[in-house]
Amino acid sequence: MKKVLVVCGNGLGSSMIVEMNAKQILKDLQKEADVSHTDLTTAKTEQADLYIGSEDIVSNLQDGSRHVVGLKNLLDKNELRTALDQHV
């Protein structure tokens, strides 16, 4: 099963909301993935198949080996749906 890690600056509010939205969207798409959320510092040490967060935050995770998707608007469910549909 793929692992999706939702990342924000502190790993609290926005990433938790996006995690809940991602789980619902994956269910709607009939796709399975292990979705969790964390802060940027912890995300740098965790392995995942897909890292999702705001463009300004997740750009710090780009190292050439990670699959990172930056969202323009964290609360835009259509943008999140597109990212998950293409990458999970």
C-alpha positions in Angstrom: 0.0 0.0 0.0 1.3 3.5 -0.9 2.1 5.9 1.9 0.9 9.6 1.5 2.4 12.1 3.9 0.6 15.5 4.3 3.1 18.1 5.4 2.7 21.6 6.9 4.9 23.9 9.0 3.9 22.6 12.4 2.1 19.4 11.6 -1.1 20.4 13.4 -4.0 22.3 11.8 -3.8 22.5 8.0 -2.1 19.1 7.5 -4.8 17.4 9.6 -7.6 18.9 7.6 -5.9 17.9 4.3 -5.3 14.4 5.7 -9.0 14.0 6.4 -9.9 15.4 3.0 -7.4 13.1 1.3 -8.8 10.0 3.0 -12.3 10.9 1.9 -11.2 11.6 -1.7 -9.3 8.3 -1.9 -12.4 6.5 -0.7 -14.4 8.2 -3.3 -11.8 7.3 -6.0 -11.8 3.7 -4.6 -8.1 3.9 -4.1 -6.2 2.8 -1.0 -3.3 4.5 0.7 -1.9 5.0 4.2 -2.4 8.8 4.8 -0.9 10.6 7.7 0.3 14.2 8.5 3.4 15.7 10.0 5.5 18.8 10.2 8.2 19.7 7.7 11.2 18.8 10.0 9.8 15.3 10.7 8.8 14.8 7.0 12.5 15.2 6.0 13.3 12.0 7.9 10.2 9.9 7.0 9.8 7.7 3.9 6.6 8.1 1.8 5.5 7.4 -1.7 4.0 10.9 -2.0 4.5 14.1 0.0 1.7 16.7 -0.3 1.5 20.2 1.1 1.5 23.9 0.2 3.9 24.8 -2.5 6.1 26.9 -0.3 6.5 24.2 2.4 6.9 21.0 0.4 9.4 22.6 -2.0 11.8 22.1 0.9 11.5 18.4 0.6 12.6 18.2 -3.1 15.8 16.3 -3.2 15.5 14.5 -6.5 14.4 11.2 -4.9 11.0 12.2 -3.3 7.7 12.5 -5.2 6.5 15.9 -4.0 3.2 17.6 -4.9 2.8 21.3 -4.0 -0.8 22.6 -3.7 -1.6 26.2 -4.5 -4.6 26.0 -2.1 -4.6 23.4 0.7 -8.4 23.6 1.1 -9.2 23.1 -2.6 -10.5 19.6 -2.7 -10.5 19.5 -6.5 -6.8 20.3 -6.6 -6.2 17.6 -4.0 -8.3 15.1 -5.9 -6.3 15.7 -9.1 -3.0 15.2 -7.2 -4.2 12.0 -5.5 -5.8 10.6 -8.7 -2.6 11.1 -10.7 -0.1 9.9 -8.1 -1.8 7.2 -5.9 
